[in-house]
Amino acid sequence: ISELNLERKSLFMQFTTSILDHIPRLGWVKEPTPVTILDKTGKSLNASWLGCKRDDLCTTLFGGMKVRKLDYLLASKPFNKAPSWTSIGAIGSGHLVACTAAAKALNRQFNPHLFWEPVSDGIAENLAYTLSGSEKAHFYRSRLTLFLNKPSLFLKRTVKGNLVIPIGRSEERRVGKECRSR
């Protein structure tokens, strides 16, 4: 990485940090996600630089961007006062795990809507954790079935008194592609 690129990155980080400091947050994420530099692998791939984000070294709320998003979202109105939330994801969704952890930490009710995916040990572990913090979980055969049965989860801010924690943009695009492909 050149000196100029490092300087640009530093200026960008200072600028965005100063802006983000003025937005309410819960304080769960204190620093950027640690990155491990992978010199040998990078060289073998002829990459000038290769690194791996280490969410496993982050906060106890399961780290990374999911918690970073919730850190800001759940501190903002109307989420900061809502007694219950809902969201959607696959049965092994890291998003739903983070939402469950947040609900437990803030003593809130969380009601996930889950669709099935092939089960592995990690997925079963995530599902067990999500269900451990849920008063009422709703299951759907597929992402498409969930979308067709509960479009309000994708289109509204509140469903049956629960504020909807938005999913990532990539999920919305995938639902659209799945609908078009059928």
N, C-alpha and C positions, 0 to 999 in steps of 0.2 A: 504494500500500500504506500503510495507516495505521500510525501509531506503535505502537499496541497490537499489531497483527499482527507488526510487526518485532520487538518485544520478546518476544512469544510464541515466534516462530521462533528467536530467539537463545537463549532459555531451553531450548527443546527440543533445539537443537544441542549446548548445553553438557551437558545431561543425558545424551543418547545418546552423546556423545563420551566422557564419563567412564566410562560402562558399557562401551563397546567397548574402551577402553584396557586393560581387565583380561582380555580374551580373546586367546589366542595368535593371532598372524598373521605372515605372511611379510614384511610391510612394503612391498609393491609399490605400494599406494595410500596416499599421504601426506596428500592434501587432498580436499575434495569436488570433484566434477566441475565445471569452470568453466561458467558460464551467460552467454550473450550476450543482452542485453536487446534486443528487437525493437520499438522505440518506434513506428516508422512503420507496420509491419504491424499492431501491436496497436491503434493508433488507427484504421486502416482497417477493422478488425474490431470496433470499439467495445469493445475489451477494456481493462479498467483496467490490466492488466499482461500482457505476453507475453514469454517468454524461451525460449531454445533451449539444451538441455544440449549441451556441446561435448566429446564423448568423443574427438574427434580431437586434442584438446589434452592428453590424459591420458598415462599411462604407456606405455612401449614395448610392453607386453603388451596393446595394443589397447583400453585404457581402459574406463571405465564400470562398470556394475553387474556384468557378467560377471567382470571381473578382481577387483572388490571382493569378490564371493562367493568366488572361488578363493583370494584373499588369506587369508581366515579358514578356509575349508574345508580347504585343503591343509596348513595348519599344525596342524590338529587330528588327534587319533588317530581312526582308524587310517591316514588318508591320508598323514600326515607320514612314515611308515615304509614305505609300500607301494611296491614296485618298479614296479607297473604299474596303470594306470587304464583305464576304458572309459567311454563316454557315447554319447548318440545326438543326432542332429540332421539337418537338411536338408543337402544337399551344399554350400550356401553359408552354413551356420550360423556366426554370430559366436561362439556358445557353443563350437563345436568348434575354431574358430580360437584362442580364448582358452585352451582346454584344451591344444591343441597347443603354444602358446607357453609355457604353464606347464610342460609336460612337458620341453620343450627346456631351459628355464631351470633346472629341478631335476634334469636328467639322468635322467628317468624314461621308461618305455615307455608309449605311448598307443595304444589300439586302438579307433578310432571305429566306430560303426554309423551308416551314412548312408542317407537315403532321397532319392529324386530330386525335383527341383523344376525349373521352367523356368529355363534357363540364360541369364545375362546376363554382362557383363564382370566385375562385382563378384562374382558367384557363382562364376565360373570361377577368379578370383583366390583367393577363400577356399578353394575345393576344393583348388587346387594347394598352398596353404600347409598345409592340414590333412594332405594326403597326404605332404607333405615331412617331417613329423615322426611318421609312423605306420609301425609295423612291419607291421601287418596291419589293413587296413580292410575292412569288410563293407558291401556295398551291398544295398539293398532297393528294390523298385519304387515303394513309397509308404509313407507313415507307417503306414497300416493294415496293409500287408504286414509291416512291421517289427514292429508290435505283435503280430500273429497268429503270426509265426514266432519271436519272441524276447520273450515276455511277461516273462521273468526280468529283462530290462533295466529294466522299469518297476516290478517288484515286489521285487527282491532287492538286497542291498547288495554282493554279490560275484557275478560271473559268470565261470566258468572261470579262477579265480585273479586276476581283475582287479577292483579296487574300482570300483563304479559311481559316477561323479560325477553327482549328480542334475540333471535338467533343470529348467527353470522351470515353475512351476505352470500358466502359460498353455498350455504344450505338452500337459500331461496332459489339460486340459479339451478341447483341440482333438482329441486322439486319441479321447476319449470321444464327442464330437459326431460325428466322422467314422464311428465304429463304429455309432452309432445311425442315421445317415443312410443306411447301406448296407443 
